[in-house]
Amino acid sequence: MIIGRPLLTWCVPWLEKRVRHKILYLGSKDDTRDEQRYQGYCDAMMLHNLSPLRMNPRAISSIHLGMQLMRDALSANPDLDGVFCTNDDIAMGALLLCRERNLAVPEQISIAGFHGLEIGRQMIPSLASVITPRFDIGRMPPKCC
């Protein structure tokens, strides 16, 4: 089941409605799901005449990695105003780094993650996140050829 790519074609227009035009994709470990999400992001960015930007360290995701990526992203792109993260761990790190730098989220920069983890909803401000039906997918019986 491929859900990452179609869902991201929804996320970029959502960020664009918030008048965001420099939207970065923060990836993590290079795997199939991350690549599908990135391709969906690219499709949507191109559809809206926006230039795709990507940081992908090929490292295992963590909140700490999200902070590090966001620090690097802001250094390289000081006018960054939107970030889509491959998962909520990376997104929470990005949000914490913005809070550390007194950047108002979502007023100055919008951040969205992927998976809808509860801890993201408890952050201040709460984390925007694509909620995936992971548990429902896990309960589905396998389909044979």
C-alpha positions as CSV (number, residue, x, y, z in Angstrom):
1,M,0.0,0.0,0.0
2,I,1.5,3.3,-1.0
3,I,0.1,6.2,1.0
4,G,3.1,8.5,1.3
5,R,3.1,9.9,-2.2
6,P,-0.6,10.8,-2.5
7,L,-0.8,12.3,0.9
8,L,2.1,14.6,0.3
9,T,0.4,16.0,-2.8
10,W,-2.1,17.3,-0.3
11,C,0.4,18.7,2.2
12,V,2.2,21.1,-0.2
13,P,-1.0,22.9,-1.2
14,W,-1.9,23.1,2.6
15,L,1.5,24.8,3.2
16,E,1.0,27.0,0.2
17,K,-2.3,28.2,1.5
18,R,-0.4,29.5,4.5
19,V,1.5,31.6,2.0
20,R,4.6,29.4,2.2
21,H,6.9,29.3,-0.8
22,K,10.2,28.1,0.4
23,I,9.3,24.6,1.6
24,L,12.0,22.1,2.5
25,Y,11.7,18.4,2.8
26,L,13.7,16.9,5.7
27,G,14.3,13.2,5.2
28,S,16.1,10.6,7.3
29,K,17.2,7.1,6.6
30,D,17.0,6.4,2.9
31,D,14.2,3.8,2.6
32,T,11.3,3.1,0.3
33,R,8.7,5.0,2.4
34,D,10.9,8.1,2.7
35,E,11.5,8.1,-1.0
36,Q,7.8,7.8,-1.7
37,R,7.1,10.7,0.5
38,Y,9.8,12.8,-1.1
39,Q,8.5,12.0,-4.6
40,G,5.0,13.1,-3.5
41,Y,6.5,16.3,-2.1
42,C,8.3,16.9,-5.5
43,D,5.2,16.2,-7.5
44,A,3.2,18.7,-5.4
45,M,6.0,21.3,-5.4
46,M,6.3,21.2,-9.2
47,L,2.5,21.2,-9.6
48,H,2.5,24.5,-7.7
49,N,5.5,26.0,-9.5
50,L,7.7,25.8,-6.4
51,S,11.3,24.5,-6.3
52,P,11.8,21.3,-4.3
53,L,14.5,21.5,-1.6
54,R,15.8,18.4,0.3
55,M,18.1,17.5,3.1
56,N,18.5,13.8,3.5
57,P,21.3,12.7,5.9
58,R,20.7,9.0,5.4
59,A,20.8,8.6,9.2
60,I,18.3,7.0,11.5
61,S,15.6,9.5,12.5
62,S,15.5,11.1,15.9
63,I,14.4,14.3,17.6
64,H,18.1,15.2,17.9
65,L,18.6,14.6,14.2
66,G,15.6,16.9,13.5
67,M,17.2,19.7,15.5
68,Q,20.5,19.2,13.7
69,L,18.8,19.2,10.3
70,M,16.8,22.3,11.1
71,R,19.8,24.1,12.3
72,D,21.6,23.3,9.0
73,A,18.5,24.1,7.0
74,L,18.1,27.6,8.5
75,S,21.8,28.3,8.0
76,A,21.6,27.4,4.3
77,N,18.1,28.9,3.8
78,P,17.5,31.8,6.2
79,D,14.3,32.6,4.3
80,L,12.8,29.1,4.8
81,D,9.1,29.4,5.7
82,G,7.9,25.8,5.5
83,V,9.2,22.3,6.3
84,F,7.8,18.9,5.6
85,C,9.4,16.2,7.6
86,T,9.5,12.5,6.7
87,N,8.2,11.6,10.2
88,D,7.2,13.2,13.5
89,D,10.5,12.6,15.2
90,I,12.3,14.8,12.7
91,A,9.4,17.3,12.8
92,M,9.5,17.6,16.6
93,G,13.3,18.3,16.5
94,A,12.7,21.0,13.9
95,L,10.0,22.5,16.1
96,L,12.2,22.5,19.2
97,L,15.0,24.2,17.3
98,C,12.6,26.9,16.1
99,R,11.5,27.4,19.7
100,E,15.1,27.6,20.8
101,R,15.7,30.3,18.2
102,N,12.4,32.2,19.0
103,L,11.0,31.5,15.6
104,A,7.2,31.6,15.8
105,V,5.6,28.3,14.6
106,P,3.3,28.5,12.5
107,E,3.4,32.3,12.1
108,Q,6.9,32.5,10.7
109,I,7.6,29.0,9.6
110,S,5.2,26.0,9.2
111,I,6.3,22.5,10.2
112,A,4.5,19.3,9.3
113,G,5.4,15.7,10.1
114,F,4.1,12.3,9.2
115,H,2.5,9.6,11.4
116,G,0.4,11.6,13.8
117,L,2.2,10.5,17.0
118,E,0.5,11.6,20.2
119,I,3.6,13.4,21.5
120,G,3.4,15.7,18.5
121,R,-0.1,16.7,19.6
122,Q,1.2,17.5,23.1
123,M,3.9,19.9,21.8
124,I,3.4,23.6,22.1
125,P,2.4,24.5,19.5
126,S,1.0,21.2,18.5
127,L,2.6,19.6,15.5
128,A,0.8,19.4,12.2
129,S,1.1,15.8,11.0
130,V,-0.3,13.4,8.4
131,I,-2.1,10.7,10.4
132,T,-1.5,7.3,8.8
133,P,-3.6,4.3,9.5
134,R,-0.6,2.2,10.5
135,F,-2.4,-0.1,12.9
136,D,-5.3,-0.7,10.5
137,I,-2.7,-1.6,7.8
138,G,-1.0,-4.0,10.2
139,R,-4.3,-5.8,10.8
140,M,-5.1,-6.3,7.1
141,P,-4.7,-9.9,5.9
142,P,-1.9,-10.3,3.3
143,K,-3.0,-10.5,-0.3
144,C,-1.7,-13.3,-2.5
145,C,-0.7,-12.7,-6.1
